[in-house]
Amino acid sequence: MQFPALSKRIVPLAALLVLSFPAAWAAQNAQTRSHRR
């Protein structure tokens, strides 16, 4: 079947998710820090 095409589309998506997750967490952490002060 079309497995290579599927993986080509999923790999960048997964990479984007993995990269965006820590960024969003850091942003939320910074927001809560500034809120405390």
DRENDREN-939572 format. One record per residue: residue in one letter; residue number from 0; x, y, z of N, C-alpha, C, O, CB in turn. Coordinates in nm, 3 decimals. Atoms other than C-alpha are relative to their C-alpha. Glycine has a CB too. Example, Ala and Ser with C-alpha at 12.3 -4.5 7.8 and 13.67 -1.06 7.14 Angstrom:
% residues 2
REC  drenti  pagu   n.east  n.north     n.up  ca.east  ca.north    ca.up   c.east  c.north     c.up   o.east  o.north     o.up  cb.east  cb.north    cb.up
REC       A     0    0.089   -0.119    0.000    1.230    -0.450    0.780    0.090    0.120    0.000    0.194    0.118    0.066   -0.099     0.003    0.125
REC       S     1   -0.082   -0.119   -0.006    1.367    -0.106    0.714   -0.077    0.109    0.073   -0.026    0.220    0.090    0.041     0.046   -0.142
***
This chain:
% residues 37
REC  drenti  pagu   n.east  n.north     n.up  ca.east  ca.north    ca.up   c.east  c.north     c.up   o.east  o.north     o.up  cb.east  cb.north    cb.up
REC       M     0    0.084   -0.121    0.000    0.000     0.000    0.000    0.088    0.126    0.000    0.209    0.119   -0.022   -0.096     0.000    0.124
REC       Q     1   -0.076   -0.126    0.001    0.102     0.367    0.023    0.050    0.032    0.141    0.005    0.128    0.204   -0.087     0.118   -0.055
REC       F     2   -0.053   -0.021   -0.135    0.297     0.339    0.346    0.103    0.113    0.004    0.099    0.196    0.096    0.063    -0.128    0.053
REC       P     3   -0.100   -0.108   -0.002    0.593     0.566    0.254   -0.064    0.138   -0.004   -0.021    0.230    0.066    0.096    -0.015   -0.117
REC       A     4    0.067   -0.131    0.009    0.358     0.850    0.157   -0.063    0.035    0.135   -0.057    0.150    0.178   -0.108    -0.001   -0.111
REC       L     5    0.064   -0.024   -0.129    0.172     0.811    0.487    0.104    0.043    0.103    0.083    0.140    0.177   -0.075    -0.127    0.048
REC       S     6   -0.104   -0.032   -0.098    0.492     0.814    0.693    0.060    0.137   -0.030    0.096    0.211    0.062    0.110    -0.108    0.001
REC       K     7   -0.055   -0.131    0.036    0.618     1.115    0.499   -0.089    0.112    0.051   -0.042    0.221    0.082    0.017     0.013   -0.153
REC       R     8    0.093   -0.103   -0.047    0.308     1.302    0.606   -0.010    0.001    0.152   -0.035    0.105    0.213   -0.138    -0.021   -0.061
REC       I     9    0.017    0.011   -0.146    0.302     1.174    0.965    0.127    0.044    0.074    0.119    0.108    0.179   -0.035    -0.145    0.039
REC       V    10   -0.128   -0.033   -0.068    0.672     1.217    1.051    0.012    0.149    0.027    0.039    0.187    0.141    0.119    -0.047   -0.084
REC       P    11   -0.011   -0.144   -0.028    0.676     1.599    1.006   -0.107    0.047    0.098   -0.083    0.135    0.179   -0.011     0.081   -0.131
REC       L    12    0.108   -0.038   -0.091    0.343     1.624    1.186    0.037   -0.036    0.143    0.018    0.042    0.236   -0.133    -0.068   -0.040
REC       A    13   -0.040    0.044   -0.135    0.473     1.422    1.481    0.114    0.087    0.053    0.117    0.123    0.170    0.042    -0.149   -0.002
REC       A    14   -0.113   -0.084   -0.041    0.794     1.627    1.486   -0.051    0.137    0.045   -0.004    0.192    0.145    0.103     0.015   -0.116
REC       L    15    0.056   -0.131   -0.036    0.591     1.948    1.492   -0.067   -0.007    0.136   -0.054    0.084    0.218   -0.100     0.048   -0.108
REC       L    16    0.070    0.017   -0.127    0.381     1.815    1.779    0.101   -0.007    0.115    0.084    0.058    0.219   -0.089    -0.127   -0.002
REC       V    17   -0.101    0.017   -0.105    0.688     1.711    1.979    0.071    0.133    0.028    0.106    0.162    0.142    0.104    -0.107   -0.040
REC       L    18   -0.070   -0.127   -0.018    0.850     2.051    1.920   -0.093    0.105    0.063   -0.048    0.189    0.141    0.055     0.051   -0.134
REC       S    19    0.094   -0.101   -0.049    0.535     2.250    1.998   -0.042   -0.029    0.144   -0.079    0.063    0.218   -0.123     0.007   -0.091
REC       F    20    0.045    0.035   -0.135    0.452     2.059    2.317    0.084    0.067    0.109    0.029    0.134    0.196    0.003    -0.152    0.018
REC       P    21   -0.083   -0.066   -0.103    0.754     2.177    2.525   -0.011    0.151   -0.008   -0.006    0.219    0.095    0.146    -0.043   -0.014
REC       A    22    0.011   -0.145    0.016    0.718     2.527    2.381   -0.126    0.051    0.068   -0.123    0.152    0.139    0.001     0.040   -0.149
REC       A    23    0.127   -0.040   -0.061    0.354     2.548    2.489    0.010   -0.015    0.152   -0.042    0.069    0.227   -0.118    -0.085   -0.056
REC       W    24   -0.013    0.022   -0.145    0.442     2.405    2.831    0.084    0.111    0.063    0.051    0.161    0.171    0.064    -0.138    0.029
REC       A    25   -0.086   -0.106   -0.052    0.721     2.660    2.877   -0.077    0.133    0.003   -0.063    0.211    0.098    0.128     0.014   -0.087
REC       A    26    0.078   -0.125    0.003    0.486     2.942    2.774   -0.099    0.002    0.116   -0.116    0.104    0.182   -0.075     0.015   -0.136
REC       Q    27    0.097    0.006   -0.110    0.225     2.825    3.024    0.072    0.017    0.134    0.022    0.085    0.224   -0.078    -0.136   -0.002
REC       N    28   -0.077   -0.011   -0.124    0.493     2.792    3.294    0.039    0.145    0.025    0.031    0.195    0.137    0.125    -0.090   -0.006
REC       A    29   -0.040   -0.140   -0.014    0.615     3.145    3.226   -0.121    0.086    0.038   -0.109    0.179    0.117    0.064     0.053   -0.131
REC       Q    30    0.121   -0.078   -0.029    0.258     3.276    3.236   -0.038   -0.016    0.147   -0.073    0.082    0.213   -0.118    -0.045   -0.092
REC       T    31    0.037    0.022   -0.140    0.189     3.115    3.574    0.102    0.068    0.091    0.067    0.118    0.198   -0.008    -0.153    0.031
REC       R    32   -0.104   -0.066   -0.082    0.521     3.251    3.704   -0.027    0.149    0.009   -0.019    0.208    0.117    0.141    -0.026   -0.060
REC       S    33    0.025   -0.144   -0.002    0.438     3.606    3.599   -0.129    0.030    0.076   -0.143    0.137    0.135   -0.007     0.056   -0.145
REC       H    34    0.127   -0.021   -0.070    0.087     3.564    3.743    0.021    0.000    0.152   -0.046    0.072    0.225   -0.101    -0.109   -0.039
REC       R    35   -0.023    0.010   -0.144    0.226     3.472    4.084    0.055    0.130    0.055    0.021    0.172    0.166    0.096    -0.116    0.032
REC       R    36   -0.062   -0.122   -0.050    0.429     3.789    4.110   -0.098    0.117    0.000   -0.062    0.228    0.039    0.123     0.036   -0.083
***
